[in-house]
Amino acid sequence: MRHLVKKHKLNKAKSHREAMLKNLAAQVIQYEHVDTTSAKAKAVLPLIDKMINIGKKNNIQSIRRLHQKLYDELAIKKIQDVLAKRYENKNSGYASIIKIKNRSGDNAQIVRIMLTEE
């Protein structure tokens, strides 16, 4: 039974999984929409919400926490400049998942992660 198990393993080692999710979150933040598999999208959604909530505080501690959690400097800059102002009146639910199609090779569900427009 999976009681109190909250993370998605995605059949990857811990370091690879964390790096993949950080890069995927940075891409979603930078480009505002990314196509990926359903499992990866469900795993990265809470990470995106946490990053934007950290960036909304806009102090030196939040900047340092963003640098710890994200590798991409452009994504951090966009969180501080654009997304913090866009979502200042919203507490969560910054991204949404839309189903697109099934991949032809292995029939995996492909979805689009999009940042919502306030």
N, C-alpha and C positions, 0 to 999 in steps of 0.2 A: 504494500500500500504506500501511496505517495503522500502521506500526511506531512504537512509543514515543509514540503519541498517546493521552493519558489523559483528556482532558476532553471533555465533551459540549457542542457548540456550540448546539444547540436552535434553529438558524436565527434567532438574535438577535444584536444588537451586544453587545460585551463589557460595557459599562456596564449595559445592560438585563438581560443574563443574570445578572450578579453581583447586582444588586438583587433580581431575581426569586428567585434561589436563597436569598439571605439572608432575604428575607421568608417564603419557604416553610419554611425551616429554623426560623425563629422561631415560625411557626404550629404546626409539628409539635411543637416543644418545649413551647409554651404549652398546646395542646389535647390533646396526646398521640396524636392521629390526624387525618389529613387525606386527603381523596380528591383525586387528581390523575392526570395521565397517566403512563404507564409510563416515558417518557423523562425527564420531570422528576423522578420518584421515584428513578430510578437515578442521576441527577446530584446529587441533594441528600443521598443516603444517606451518602457519605463526609464531607460537611460537618457533618452531625449528630453523627457519631462524633467528629470532631475537636473540636467545641464542648464536648461532654460531657467528653472527656478533658482539655481545658484547664480546665474548671470544677472538676474533681475535685482539682486542686492547691490551690485555695483560698488564694492569696496575692495581693498587690497586682498583681503582673505578670500573673497569669492574668485578673484582673478587667479590667485595661486591654486585654488581648488580646481578651477577649470583647466589650468595647465597640467595638473596631475592627471586629470581624467581624459583630456583630449590631446591628440598629437598635433592637430592642424591649427596653425596660428590664424588663418583666415576665418575658420569656423568660430574661434573664440572672439575675434573682432566683430563678427556678424552678430553673435549672441549679445554682446555688450551694446553695439550701436543700433541695430535694427530690431532684433527680436525682443529685447527687453522693453522697448517702447511700444511695440505692437501688442504685447501680451501683458501690459501693466495692470489691467483690470481683470485678468483671468488667472485662476489658480492652477489649473491642470488641463489636460486634454488638448495639448498643443498640436499633436499629430494625429492623423487618421489613416486607416488602412482600407484600400479599395481593391477588390479582387479584379484581376485582368483576364488571365487565361491560364491554361495548363501548359507547361513546357513540353515540347514534342519528344525530347529524348527519354525522360524518365517520368513524365506525366505529373511533375511537381506543380503545386499551385503557385503561380506567380502573382504577386500583389504589388501595389504602388503605395509607398509611405509618403504622405504629403503633410506639410505643415499647414494648418488651417489659417484662414484669413479672418482672424478675430471674429 
